[in-house]
Amino acid sequence: MYLMRRFLIILFCLSLGACGVSRGTYESAGPPNPTYKVGKPYRVSGKTYRPAADPHYDRTGLASWYGSKFHGRKTANGDIFNMNDLTAAHTTLPMPSYVRVTNLDNGRWLILQINDRGPFIGDRLIDVSRRAAQLLGFEKKGVTKVRVQAVEGPRGKLPTQTQAQKTSPPRIIPTVQPEQPVVAEKKVEPPQTDMAKNIYVQIGAYSNENNAKRIVNSVHHISNTKIEKVDVNGQNLYRVRIGPHPTVELAEIILGRILSLGHNTARIITDY
């Protein structure tokens, strides 16, 4: 009887220990906790950087990109870096904040979110994600000359002072939360040549026409956008597309701008 009681006590203690280990492991794995940061002055490789909020920031310099070596790691403000997201690293701008990055070699531009610090190599101005470099057209080149302008949010509205200096400022539509399409049509990869009949950027297909119209209102300042009523497996859907475009390269430029507005389901569709 004594041995049995002792055995039960030991078994109970072991079970408590196992629960404690399990609970500790579970609590230690938490989601990232990104925060808004401006930051204090800091020094890297003998150079001092002074972070500051600058709504009229407008600089020209070199852009580089970073990818797989940092993929999945935390950024300076606690985000998890994803090389396929439209983000960037800057030495002094707040995190998060937004910038319009224009590749001065080809005129392509994107709205990127600043969520990391860098680059700390020479006189480079900004370090963009691999996906941003692809859409801006300098991934293979590695480095390109860009213009970086602070904007007021993810929709890319330039400050009033900056707009006044431009002859034709972009039309800005009030922010609309991206709608998720109820049915995703089969993705067709664009061909390597431009021999396809029609090349579109498709944002999504929606069962509610009003939802489709809201999407159009949120993106038509980028390019002419249309709604097409289609039948998919007996269901009426309202397909939102931009195009057709004469080349895949032009479609990629438009795709990048649409993705930078938060429409993550957008993709290039080719109709033959």
Secondary structure, 3 states (H helix, E strand, C coil): CHHHHHHHHHHHHHHHHHHHHHHHHHHHCCCCCCCCECCCCEEECCEEECCCCCCCCEEEEEEEEECCCCCCCECCCCCECCCCCCEEECCCCCECEEEEEEECCCCCEEEEEEEECCCCCCCEEEEEEHHHHHHHCCCCCCCEEEEEEEECCCCCCCCHHHHHCCCCCCCCCCCCCCCCCCCCCCCCCCCCCCCCCEEEEEEEEECCHHHHHHHHHHHCCCCCEEEEEEEECCEEEEEEEEEEECCHHHHHHHHHHHHHCCCCCCEEEEEC
